[in-house]
Amino acid sequence: MQQVSDSSPSPGYDPAPTSSRALIVDRIRSAGTLSRVELTQLTGLTAPSITAVVRRLIDDGLVAEAGRGTSASTGGKPRTLLQIRGAARYVVGVHLSVDSLTYVLVDYAGGVVARWRRDGPGDESDPEEVVQRVALETGELIERSGVDPALVLGLGFVCPGPLIRNRGVTSAPPSMTRWVGFPVRSRLQERLGLPALLENDATAAAAGTRLTTSHDVSVMAALFMSEGIGSGLRLNGNVYQGAHGNAGEVGHICVQIGGPRCWCGGTGCLEALAGPAAVVAKARAAGLDLGSHRHSGVAAFAAIARLALSGDSRAEAIIKDSAAWMALGAQTIANMYDVQLLVLTGPAFAVAGTIYLPILQERILSSVFGRSVGTEVVLDERGHDAAALGAALLMLKSEHAVSA
C-alpha cells in the first residue's frame, strides 16, 4: 500500500507543476512530443537540468525518445523528440452525482483507456456506502480494462460544491446534505490504499474539456450543468480553483432581486431560476408526465428535455425560459474573464444543449464585448464525461503522479 499524504496543494490554480520533474512531464504531455531544446525554451530551465531530469524520467520508464523532428532553422541534425509513455502509469477519475457515477481510466499520456457510467446513489445516500461502492467499482473498472493495479497512481473524485478542496463538502443541495462534513478524501484513501484528490465538479469539467473538445485556446471557460450550475476557468492549460476550490460558482450569483430562495441561503440565484431542480418543479406544476422520475435531478430534467425535443410546447417553453436565465450567467462569465471560448458541458447540457446553445450564443453576441472579441460558444458533445475526465487529469498533474 502506498504512503498517502493528506496535505493540500497551494490555493489558486490546479496542482500545477511545482518541481522541474513535474514541469517537464506536464509540458511533454500537453504538447504530445517535444525536444530537449524546446523544453529548455518552454520551461526556462537550463539545458543541463533538462538533460538530467529527462534522463531520470527515461530510466523510470515514464518518458521515451520518439524519433527525430525537423532540423533546426539554423541547420544541424534533427532534434530527438520525447513523449510520455502512456502505458507507464494510470489514474482513475470519478464524478459523483445523485443520478449517476461516471468512471474513467486514463493513461499517463492523458489518453482515455476506459469509461463506465453507472446509476447514481440517489437522494440522501449514505456517504460511507457510496465510498465503499466507488472503491469496489474502481477495482472492477481496472480489472476489466486489463491494467495492472500496481500501475494505478491514484483517483480523482469530484462532486458538487461548495467544498474545501481535498477535505470535504461544506454545504450541499438537499439531495446531498449527508455529505456535509464527511471526510470523503480520507475515506477514499483508506478504502483504495491510493492517493485521492477531491475537487469541485465544475472546476474539473474545465480541465476535462481538453479531452472532450477539439478547441485549443489560451483562455476558456466551461459552463457546467449537472444537478446544479457552476463554471470553471482554464488559463494556458491550468485550471483556476480559488482559495478553497470553489471558483466559478456562477449558479449562485443573483440574477433576480427578490427572486426565489435558493438552497445556498441567497435569493434570486441563477440555479434557483434555471437549474434542473427549478425546471423539474415548473414541469410538474404544468402537469407534464415525467414517468417514474420521482426526484429533481438530471434524469427528470432529461425527461423534460426529451419532451421538448420531440415537440411538446410546454416542455420547450420551460427549457427555453431556463436558457434565457442561463444566458445571463454565460454573458457574465464572458464579460468578466474575456474568454476566447465558452464550452457548455455537463450531464444536463449533454441532453438539452441543442436548445440552450443558440439562446446563449445570441445573448453573448448581443453585447459589445462578445461581438468585439468574437467569443465562441460551443456545446461539448461528451459533456457526460467532462467532470470525470477532469478529475483524472488533475490527478495526473498532482505531485503523486510525477513522483511515481
C-alpha positions as a Markdown table, in Angstrom:
| # | Residue | x | y | z |
|---|---|---|---|---|
| 1 | Met | 0.0 | 0.0 | 0.0 |
| 2 | Gln | 1.3 | 3.4 | -0.9 |
| 3 | Gln | 2.0 | 6.0 | 1.8 |
| 4 | Val | -0.7 | 8.6 | 1.4 |
| 5 | Ser | -0.3 | 12.2 | 2.4 |
| 6 | Asp | -3.3 | 14.3 | 3.4 |
| 7 | Ser | -1.7 | 17.7 | 2.6 |
| 8 | Ser | -3.5 | 20.0 | 0.3 |
| 9 | Pro | -2.0 | 21.9 | -2.6 |
| 10 | Ser | -1.5 | 25.6 | -2.6 |
| 11 | Pro | -4.6 | 27.6 | -3.2 |
| 12 | Gly | -5.4 | 29.2 | -6.6 |
| 13 | Tyr | -4.6 | 27.2 | -9.7 |
| 14 | Asp | -4.9 | 23.4 | -10.1 |
| 15 | Pro | -2.0 | 21.3 | -9.0 |
| 16 | Ala | 0.3 | 22.9 | -11.5 |
| 17 | Pro | 3.9 | 21.7 | -11.7 |
| 18 | Thr | 5.9 | 22.6 | -8.5 |
| 19 | Ser | 9.1 | 20.8 | -9.5 |
| 20 | Ser | 11.3 | 20.6 | -12.6 |
| 21 | Arg | 10.3 | 17.0 | -13.0 |
| 22 | Ala | 6.6 | 17.8 | -12.8 |
| 23 | Leu | 7.0 | 20.8 | -15.1 |
| 24 | Ile | 8.8 | 18.7 | -17.8 |
| 25 | Val | 6.2 | 15.9 | -17.7 |
| 26 | Asp | 3.4 | 18.4 | -17.9 |
| 27 | Arg | 4.9 | 20.2 | -20.9 |
| 28 | Ile | 5.6 | 17.0 | -22.8 |
| 29 | Arg | 2.1 | 15.6 | -22.1 |
| 30 | Ser | 0.4 | 18.8 | -23.2 |
| 31 | Ala | 2.4 | 19.0 | -26.5 |
| 32 | Gly | 2.5 | 15.4 | -27.4 |
| 33 | Thr | 6.2 | 15.4 | -28.4 |
| 34 | Leu | 8.9 | 17.9 | -27.5 |
| 35 | Ser | 12.7 | 18.0 | -27.9 |
| 36 | Arg | 15.1 | 18.9 | -25.1 |
| 37 | Val | 15.8 | 22.2 | -26.8 |
| 38 | Glu | 12.1 | 23.0 | -26.9 |
| 39 | Leu | 11.8 | 22.1 | -23.2 |
| 40 | Thr | 14.5 | 24.5 | -22.4 |
| 41 | Gln | 12.7 | 27.3 | -24.2 |
| 42 | Leu | 9.3 | 26.4 | -22.7 |
| 43 | Thr | 10.3 | 25.9 | -19.1 |
| 44 | Gly | 13.1 | 28.3 | -18.5 |
| 45 | Leu | 15.3 | 25.5 | -17.1 |
| 46 | Thr | 18.9 | 25.2 | -18.1 |
| 47 | Ala | 20.0 | 22.7 | -20.7 |
| 48 | Pro | 22.0 | 20.6 | -18.1 |
| 49 | Ser | 18.9 | 20.5 | -15.8 |
| 50 | Ile | 16.7 | 19.3 | -18.7 |
| 51 | Thr | 19.2 | 16.7 | -19.7 |
| 52 | Ala | 19.5 | 15.3 | -16.1 |
| 53 | Val | 15.7 | 15.3 | -15.4 |
| 54 | Val | 14.8 | 13.7 | -18.8 |
| 55 | Arg | 17.4 | 11.0 | -18.2 |
| 56 | Arg | 15.8 | 10.1 | -14.9 |
| 57 | Leu | 12.4 | 10.1 | -16.4 |
| 58 | Ile | 13.6 | 7.8 | -19.2 |
| 59 | Asp | 15.2 | 5.5 | -16.6 |
| 60 | Asp | 12.0 | 5.4 | -14.6 |
| 61 | Gly | 10.1 | 4.4 | -17.8 |
| 62 | Leu | 7.8 | 7.5 | -17.8 |
| 63 | Val | 9.3 | 9.2 | -20.9 |
| 64 | Ala | 10.6 | 7.7 | -24.1 |
| 65 | Glu | 12.5 | 9.0 | -27.1 |
| 66 | Ala | 10.2 | 9.1 | -30.2 |
| 67 | Gly | 12.4 | 9.6 | -33.2 |
| 68 | Arg | 13.6 | 12.8 | -34.8 |
| 69 | Gly | 11.9 | 16.1 | -35.5 |
| 70 | Thr | 12.6 | 18.5 | -38.3 |
| 71 | Ser | 16.0 | 20.2 | -38.4 |
| 72 | Ala | 16.5 | 23.4 | -36.5 |
| 73 | Ser | 16.2 | 26.6 | -38.6 |
| 74 | Thr | 19.9 | 27.3 | -38.1 |
| 75 | Gly | 20.9 | 23.9 | -39.5 |
| 76 | Gly | 22.3 | 20.9 | -37.8 |
| 77 | Lys | 21.0 | 17.4 | -37.1 |
| 78 | Pro | 17.3 | 16.9 | -36.3 |
| 79 | Arg | 16.3 | 17.1 | -32.7 |
| 80 | Thr | 15.4 | 13.9 | -30.8 |
| 81 | Leu | 11.7 | 14.1 | -29.7 |
| 82 | Leu | 10.4 | 13.0 | -26.3 |
| 83 | Gln | 7.0 | 11.6 | -25.5 |
| 84 | Ile | 5.2 | 10.3 | -22.4 |
| 85 | Arg | 4.9 | 6.6 | -22.2 |
| 86 | Gly | 1.1 | 6.2 | -21.8 |
| 87 | Ala | 1.2 | 2.6 | -20.5 |
| 88 | Ala | 3.7 | 3.5 | -17.8 |
| 89 | Arg | 1.1 | 4.6 | -15.3 |
| 90 | Tyr | -2.7 | 5.2 | -15.0 |
| 91 | Val | -5.2 | 7.3 | -13.0 |
| 92 | Val | -8.9 | 7.0 | -12.3 |
| 93 | Gly | -11.4 | 9.9 | -12.4 |
| 94 | Val | -14.8 | 9.6 | -10.8 |
| 95 | His | -17.8 | 12.1 | -11.0 |
| 96 | Leu | -20.5 | 11.7 | -8.3 |
| 97 | Ser | -24.0 | 13.0 | -8.9 |
| 98 | Val | -27.3 | 11.9 | -7.5 |
| 99 | Asp | -28.3 | 10.2 | -10.7 |
| 100 | Ser | -25.0 | 8.8 | -11.9 |
| 101 | Leu | -21.5 | 7.7 | -11.1 |
| 102 | Thr | -19.1 | 8.2 | -14.0 |
| 103 | Tyr | -15.7 | 6.5 | -14.0 |
| 104 | Val | -12.8 | 6.9 | -16.4 |
| 105 | Leu | -9.4 | 5.3 | -16.6 |
| 106 | Val | -6.7 | 7.5 | -18.2 |
| 107 | Asp | -3.2 | 6.6 | -19.1 |
| 108 | Tyr | -0.1 | 8.6 | -18.2 |
| 109 | Ala | -0.2 | 10.5 | -21.5 |
| 110 | Gly | -3.7 | 11.6 | -20.9 |
| 111 | Gly | -5.4 | 9.0 | -23.2 |
| 112 | Val | -8.7 | 7.6 | -22.2 |
| 113 | Val | -8.5 | 3.8 | -21.7 |
| 114 | Ala | -12.0 | 3.1 | -20.4 |
| 115 | Arg | -15.3 | 4.8 | -19.4 |
| 116 | Trp | -18.1 | 3.4 | -17.3 |
| 117 | Arg | -21.3 | 5.2 | -16.3 |
| 118 | Arg | -23.4 | 3.6 | -13.5 |
| 119 | Asp | -26.7 | 4.6 | -11.8 |
| 120 | Gly | -26.1 | 7.1 | -9.1 |
| 121 | Pro | -26.7 | 6.5 | -5.4 |
| 122 | Gly | -29.9 | 8.6 | -5.3 |
| 123 | Asp | -31.1 | 11.2 | -2.8 |
| 124 | Glu | -30.0 | 11.0 | 0.8 |
| 125 | Ser | -27.3 | 8.4 | 0.1 |
| 126 | Asp | -25.1 | 7.2 | 2.9 |
| 127 | Pro | -21.6 | 8.5 | 2.1 |
| 128 | Glu | -19.9 | 5.5 | 3.7 |
| 129 | Glu | -21.8 | 3.2 | 1.4 |
| 130 | Val | -21.0 | 5.3 | -1.6 |
| 131 | Val | -17.3 | 5.3 | -0.8 |
| 132 | Gln | -17.3 | 1.6 | -0.4 |
| 133 | Arg | -19.1 | 1.2 | -3.8 |
| 134 | Val | -16.7 | 3.6 | -5.5 |
| 135 | Ala | -13.8 | 1.5 | -4.2 |
| 136 | Leu | -15.3 | -1.7 | -5.4 |
| 137 | Glu | -16.3 | -0.3 | -8.8 |
| 138 | Thr | -12.9 | 1.3 | -9.3 |
| 139 | Gly | -11.3 | -2.1 | -8.8 |
| 140 | Glu | -13.7 | -3.6 | -11.3 |
| 141 | Leu | -13.0 | -1.0 | -13.9 |
| 142 | Ile | -9.3 | -1.6 | -13.6 |
| 143 | Glu | -9.7 | -5.3 | -13.8 |
| 144 | Arg | -12.0 | -5.2 | -16.8 |
| 145 | Ser | -9.5 | -2.9 | -18.6 |
| 146 | Gly | -6.7 | -5.4 | -18.2 |
| 147 | Val | -4.5 | -2.8 | -16.4 |
| 148 | Asp | -2.0 | -3.9 | -13.7 |
| 149 | Pro | -3.4 | -2.4 | -10.5 |
| 150 | Ala | 0.2 | -1.7 | -9.3 |
| 151 | Leu | 0.5 | 0.9 | -12.1 |
| 152 | Val | -2.5 | 2.9 | -10.9 |
| 153 | Leu | -1.3 | 6.1 | -9.2 |
| 154 | Gly | -4.5 | 7.4 | -7.6 |
| 155 | Leu | -8.0 | 8.6 | -8.0 |
| 156 | Gly | -9.5 | 12.0 | -8.6 |
| 157 | Phe | -13.0 | 12.3 | -7.1 |
| 158 | Val | -15.3 | 15.2 | -8.0 |
| 159 | Cys | -18.8 | 16.2 | -6.7 |
| 160 | Pro | -20.9 | 19.3 | -6.4 |
| 161 | Gly | -19.6 | 22.1 | -4.3 |
| 162 | Pro | -19.1 | 24.1 | -2.3 |
| 163 | Leu | -16.3 | 22.2 | -0.7 |
| 164 | Ile | -12.8 | 22.7 | 0.7 |
| 165 | Arg | -10.5 | 21.1 | -1.8 |
| 166 | Asn | -9.1 | 17.8 | -0.7 |
| 167 | Arg | -11.1 | 17.8 | 2.6 |
| 168 | Gly | -14.8 | 17.6 | 2.2 |
| 169 | Val | -18.2 | 19.2 | 1.2 |
| 170 | Thr | -19.0 | 22.3 | 3.3 |
| 171 | Ser | -22.6 | 22.8 | 2.0 |
| 172 | Ala | -24.8 | 20.9 | -0.3 |
| 173 | Pro | -28.2 | 20.9 | -2.0 |
| 174 | Pro | -31.0 | 18.9 | -0.2 |
| 175 | Ser | -30.2 | 15.7 | -2.1 |
| 176 | Met | -26.6 | 15.6 | -0.7 |
| 177 | Thr | -26.9 | 17.0 | 2.8 |
| 178 | Arg | -25.4 | 13.9 | 4.4 |
| 179 | Trp | -22.1 | 14.6 | 2.6 |
| 180 | Val | -21.6 | 17.9 | 4.5 |
| 181 | Gly | -18.6 | 17.4 | 6.9 |
| 182 | Phe | -18.0 | 13.8 | 5.7 |
| 183 | Pro | -14.2 | 13.3 | 5.2 |
| 184 | Val | -14.6 | 11.9 | 1.7 |
| 185 | Arg | -11.0 | 12.1 | 0.6 |
| 186 | Ser | -9.5 | 10.3 | 3.6 |
| 187 | Arg | -12.2 | 7.6 | 3.4 |
| 188 | Leu | -11.4 | 7.0 | -0.2 |
| 189 | Gln | -7.7 | 6.8 | 0.5 |
| 190 | Glu | -8.4 | 4.3 | 3.3 |
| 191 | Arg | -10.6 | 2.1 | 1.1 |
| 192 | Leu | -8.4 | 2.3 | -2.0 |
| 193 | Gly | -5.0 | 2.3 | -0.5 |
| 194 | Leu | -4.2 | 5.0 | -3.1 |
| 195 | Pro | -3.8 | 8.8 | -3.1 |
| 196 | Ala | -7.0 | 10.6 | -3.8 |
| 197 | Leu | -7.9 | 14.2 | -4.8 |
| 198 | Leu | -11.3 | 15.9 | -4.0 |
| 199 | Glu | -12.3 | 18.6 | -6.4 |
| 200 | Asn | -15.4 | 20.7 | -7.4 |
| 201 | Asp | -17.1 | 19.0 | -10.4 |
| 202 | Ala | -17.5 | 22.3 | -12.4 |
| 203 | Thr | -13.8 | 23.1 | -11.9 |
| 204 | Ala | -12.8 | 19.6 | -13.0 |
| 205 | Ala | -15.0 | 19.9 | -16.1 |
| 206 | Ala | -13.0 | 22.9 | -17.3 |
| 207 | Ala | -9.9 | 20.6 | -17.2 |
| 208 | Gly | -11.8 | 17.7 | -18.8 |
| 209 | Thr | -12.9 | 19.7 | -21.9 |
| 210 | Arg | -9.3 | 19.5 | -23.1 |
| 211 | Leu | -10.1 | 15.9 | -24.0 |
| 212 | Thr | -13.8 | 16.3 | -24.9 |
| 213 | Thr | -13.5 | 19.2 | -27.4 |
| 214 | Ser | -11.1 | 19.9 | -30.3 |
| 215 | His | -10.7 | 23.6 | -29.4 |
| 216 | Asp | -7.3 | 24.7 | -28.2 |
| 217 | Val | -7.2 | 28.2 | -26.8 |
| 218 | Ser | -5.3 | 30.1 | -24.1 |
| 219 | Val | -8.4 | 31.4 | -22.2 |
| 220 | Met | -11.5 | 29.3 | -22.0 |
| 221 | Ala | -14.4 | 28.8 | -19.6 |
| 222 | Ala | -16.7 | 25.9 | -19.0 |
| 223 | Leu | -20.3 | 26.4 | -18.1 |
| 224 | Phe | -21.3 | 23.2 | -16.3 |
| 225 | Met | -24.8 | 21.9 | -15.5 |
| 226 | Ser | -25.5 | 18.7 | -13.6 |
| 227 | Glu | -27.7 | 18.8 | -10.5 |
| 228 | Gly | -26.6 | 22.4 | -10.2 |
| 229 | Ile | -24.9 | 25.1 | -12.2 |
| 230 | Gly | -21.2 | 26.0 | -12.0 |
| 231 | Ser | -18.3 | 27.1 | -14.1 |
| 232 | Gly | -14.6 | 26.7 | -14.4 |
| 233 | Leu | -11.8 | 28.8 | -15.9 |
| 234 | Arg | -8.8 | 27.4 | -17.7 |
| 235 | Leu | -5.8 | 29.7 | -18.4 |
| 236 | Asn | -2.9 | 28.5 | -20.5 |
| 237 | Gly | -3.7 | 24.9 | -19.6 |
| 238 | Asn | -4.1 | 25.4 | -15.9 |
| 239 | Val | -7.5 | 25.5 | -14.1 |
| 240 | Tyr | -8.2 | 28.3 | -11.7 |
| 241 | Gln | -9.7 | 26.9 | -8.5 |
| 242 | Gly | -9.8 | 29.8 | -6.0 |
| 243 | Ala | -8.6 | 29.6 | -2.4 |
| 244 | His | -10.7 | 26.6 | -1.5 |
| 245 | Gly | -11.7 | 25.0 | -4.8 |
| 246 | Asn | -14.9 | 26.9 | -5.4 |
| 247 | Ala | -14.0 | 29.5 | -8.0 |
| 248 | Gly | -16.7 | 29.9 | -10.7 |
| 249 | Glu | -19.9 | 29.3 | -8.6 |
| 250 | Val | -21.9 | 31.2 | -11.2 |
| 251 | Gly | -25.1 | 29.3 | -10.2 |
| 252 | His | -25.1 | 31.4 | -7.0 |
| 253 | Ile | -24.9 | 34.8 | -8.5 |
| 254 | Cys | -28.1 | 36.8 | -8.1 |
| 255 | Val | -29.9 | 37.4 | -11.4 |
| 256 | Gln | -33.3 | 38.5 | -9.9 |
| 257 | Ile | -33.6 | 40.8 | -6.9 |
| 258 | Gly | -36.3 | 39.4 | -4.6 |
| 259 | Gly | -36.3 | 36.1 | -6.6 |
| 260 | Pro | -36.9 | 32.6 | -5.2 |
| 261 | Arg | -35.0 | 31.4 | -2.2 |
| 262 | Cys | -32.0 | 29.1 | -3.1 |
| 263 | Trp | -30.7 | 26.2 | -1.0 |
| 264 | Cys | -27.5 | 28.2 | -0.5 |
| 265 | Gly | -29.4 | 30.8 | 1.5 |
| 266 | Gly | -29.4 | 33.5 | -1.2 |
| 267 | Thr | -32.4 | 34.7 | -3.2 |
| 268 | Gly | -32.7 | 35.1 | -7.0 |
| 269 | Cys | -29.7 | 32.8 | -7.7 |
| 270 | Leu | -29.2 | 31.6 | -11.2 |
| 271 | Glu | -29.5 | 28.0 | -10.1 |
| 272 | Ala | -32.8 | 28.7 | -8.3 |
| 273 | Leu | -34.3 | 30.1 | -11.5 |
| 274 | Ala | -32.6 | 28.0 | -14.2 |
| 275 | Gly | -31.2 | 24.8 | -12.7 |
| 276 | Pro | -32.5 | 21.3 | -13.3 |
| 277 | Ala | -34.5 | 21.4 | -10.0 |
| 278 | Ala | -36.2 | 24.6 | -11.0 |
| 279 | Val | -37.0 | 23.2 | -14.4 |
| 280 | Val | -38.4 | 20.0 | -12.9 |
| 281 | Ala | -40.6 | 21.9 | -10.4 |
| 282 | Lys | -42.0 | 24.0 | -13.3 |
| 283 | Ala | -42.7 | 20.9 | -15.4 |
| 284 | Arg | -44.5 | 19.2 | -12.6 |
| 285 | Ala | -46.6 | 22.3 | -11.9 |
| 286 | Ala | -47.5 | 22.4 | -15.6 |
| 287 | Gly | -48.7 | 18.8 | -15.3 |
| 288 | Leu | -46.0 | 17.2 | -17.6 |
| 289 | Asp | -45.6 | 13.5 | -17.3 |
| 290 | Leu | -42.1 | 12.7 | -16.1 |
| 291 | Gly | -42.6 | 9.0 | -15.9 |
| 292 | Ser | -41.0 | 7.2 | -13.0 |
| 293 | His | -38.6 | 10.0 | -12.1 |
| 294 | Arg | -39.5 | 11.0 | -8.5 |
| 295 | His | -36.6 | 13.3 | -7.9 |
| 296 | Ser | -35.5 | 16.6 | -9.3 |
| 297 | Gly | -32.1 | 15.5 | -10.7 |
| 298 | Val | -30.7 | 15.2 | -14.1 |
| 299 | Ala | -32.7 | 12.1 | -15.0 |
| 300 | Ala | -36.0 | 14.0 | -14.5 |
| 301 | Phe | -34.6 | 17.1 | -16.3 |
| 302 | Ala | -33.6 | 14.8 | -19.2 |
| 303 | Ala | -37.2 | 13.5 | -19.5 |
| 304 | Ile | -38.3 | 17.2 | -19.9 |
| 305 | Ala | -35.6 | 17.8 | -22.5 |
| 306 | Arg | -36.7 | 14.8 | -24.5 |
| 307 | Leu | -40.3 | 16.1 | -24.4 |
| 308 | Ala | -39.1 | 19.5 | -25.6 |
| 309 | Leu | -37.0 | 18.0 | -28.4 |
| 310 | Ser | -40.0 | 15.9 | -29.5 |
| 311 | Gly | -42.2 | 18.9 | -29.9 |
| 312 | Asp | -44.0 | 19.3 | -26.6 |
| 313 | Ser | -44.6 | 23.1 | -26.5 |
| 314 | Arg | -45.0 | 23.3 | -22.7 |
| 315 | Ala | -41.7 | 21.4 | -22.1 |
| 316 | Glu | -40.0 | 23.6 | -24.8 |
| 317 | Ala | -41.2 | 26.8 | -23.1 |
| 318 | Ile | -39.9 | 25.7 | -19.7 |
| 319 | Ile | -36.4 | 24.7 | -21.1 |
| 320 | Lys | -36.2 | 28.0 | -23.1 |
| 321 | Asp | -37.1 | 30.0 | -20.0 |
| 322 | Ser | -34.2 | 28.3 | -18.2 |
| 323 | Ala | -31.9 | 29.1 | -21.2 |
| 324 | Ala | -32.9 | 32.8 | -21.1 |
| 325 | Trp | -31.8 | 32.9 | -17.4 |
| 326 | Met | -28.7 | 30.8 | -18.2 |
| 327 | Ala | -27.7 | 33.2 | -20.9 |
| 328 | Leu | -27.2 | 35.9 | -18.2 |
| 329 | Gly | -24.7 | 33.7 | -16.4 |
| 330 | Ala | -22.9 | 32.9 | -19.7 |
| 331 | Gln | -22.7 | 36.6 | -20.6 |
| 332 | Thr | -21.3 | 37.4 | -17.1 |
| 333 | Ile | -18.6 | 34.8 | -17.5 |
| 334 | Ala | -17.7 | 36.0 | -21.0 |
| 335 | Asn | -17.6 | 39.7 | -19.8 |
| 336 | Met | -15.7 | 39.1 | -16.6 |
| 337 | Tyr | -13.0 | 36.8 | -17.9 |
| 338 | Asp | -12.6 | 37.9 | -21.5 |
| 339 | Val | -12.6 | 34.3 | -22.7 |
| 340 | Gln | -12.0 | 33.1 | -26.2 |
| 341 | Leu | -14.2 | 30.1 | -25.8 |
| 342 | Leu | -17.2 | 29.1 | -23.6 |
| 343 | Val | -18.0 | 25.4 | -23.6 |
| 344 | Leu | -21.4 | 24.2 | -22.4 |
| 345 | Thr | -20.7 | 20.9 | -20.6 |
| 346 | Gly | -22.1 | 18.5 | -18.0 |
| 347 | Pro | -24.8 | 15.9 | -18.0 |
| 348 | Ala | -27.7 | 18.3 | -18.3 |
| 349 | Phe | -26.2 | 20.1 | -21.3 |
| 350 | Ala | -25.4 | 16.7 | -22.8 |
| 351 | Val | -29.2 | 16.1 | -23.2 |
| 352 | Ala | -30.6 | 19.6 | -23.7 |
| 353 | Gly | -27.6 | 21.6 | -25.0 |
| 354 | Thr | -29.0 | 22.0 | -28.5 |
| 355 | Ile | -31.9 | 24.1 | -27.1 |
| 356 | Tyr | -29.6 | 26.2 | -24.8 |
| 357 | Leu | -26.8 | 26.8 | -27.3 |
| 358 | Pro | -28.4 | 29.3 | -29.8 |
| 359 | Ile | -30.0 | 31.3 | -26.9 |
| 360 | Leu | -26.7 | 31.7 | -25.1 |
| 361 | Gln | -24.9 | 32.5 | -28.4 |
| 362 | Glu | -27.4 | 35.2 | -29.2 |
| 363 | Arg | -27.1 | 36.8 | -25.8 |
| 364 | Ile | -23.3 | 36.9 | -25.8 |
| 365 | Leu | -23.2 | 38.3 | -29.4 |
| 366 | Ser | -25.8 | 41.0 | -28.5 |
| 367 | Ser | -23.1 | 42.5 | -26.2 |
| 368 | Val | -20.4 | 44.8 | -27.5 |
| 369 | Phe | -17.9 | 42.7 | -25.6 |
| 370 | Gly | -19.0 | 39.5 | -27.2 |
| 371 | Arg | -19.1 | 41.0 | -30.7 |
| 372 | Ser | -15.8 | 42.8 | -30.5 |
| 373 | Val | -13.7 | 39.8 | -29.3 |
| 374 | Gly | -15.7 | 37.1 | -31.1 |
| 375 | Thr | -16.3 | 34.9 | -28.0 |
| 376 | Glu | -17.2 | 31.4 | -29.4 |
| 377 | Val | -19.8 | 29.4 | -27.6 |
| 378 | Val | -19.8 | 25.6 | -28.3 |
| 379 | Leu | -21.5 | 22.5 | -27.0 |
| 380 | Asp | -19.5 | 19.7 | -25.5 |
| 381 | Glu | -21.0 | 16.6 | -27.1 |
| 382 | Arg | -19.2 | 14.4 | -24.5 |
| 383 | Gly | -20.4 | 16.5 | -21.6 |
| 384 | His | -21.4 | 13.4 | -19.6 |
| 385 | Asp | -17.7 | 12.6 | -19.1 |
| 386 | Ala | -16.1 | 16.0 | -18.8 |
| 387 | Ala | -16.0 | 16.2 | -15.0 |
| 388 | Ala | -14.7 | 12.6 | -14.5 |
| 389 | Leu | -12.0 | 13.2 | -17.2 |
| 390 | Gly | -11.1 | 16.4 | -15.5 |
| 391 | Ala | -10.7 | 14.6 | -12.2 |
| 392 | Ala | -8.3 | 12.2 | -13.8 |
| 393 | Leu | -6.3 | 14.9 | -15.5 |
| 394 | Leu | -6.0 | 16.9 | -12.2 |
| 395 | Met | -4.7 | 13.7 | -10.6 |
| 396 | Leu | -2.2 | 13.4 | -13.4 |
| 397 | Lys | -0.9 | 16.9 | -12.7 |
| 398 | Ser | -0.5 | 16.2 | -9.0 |
| 399 | Glu | 2.8 | 15.5 | -7.2 |
| 400 | His | 1.6 | 11.9 | -6.6 |
| 401 | Ala | 1.7 | 11.3 | -10.4 |
| 402 | Val | 5.1 | 12.8 | -11.1 |
| 403 | Ser | 6.9 | 11.3 | -8.1 |
| 404 | Ala | 6.0 | 7.8 | -9.3 |
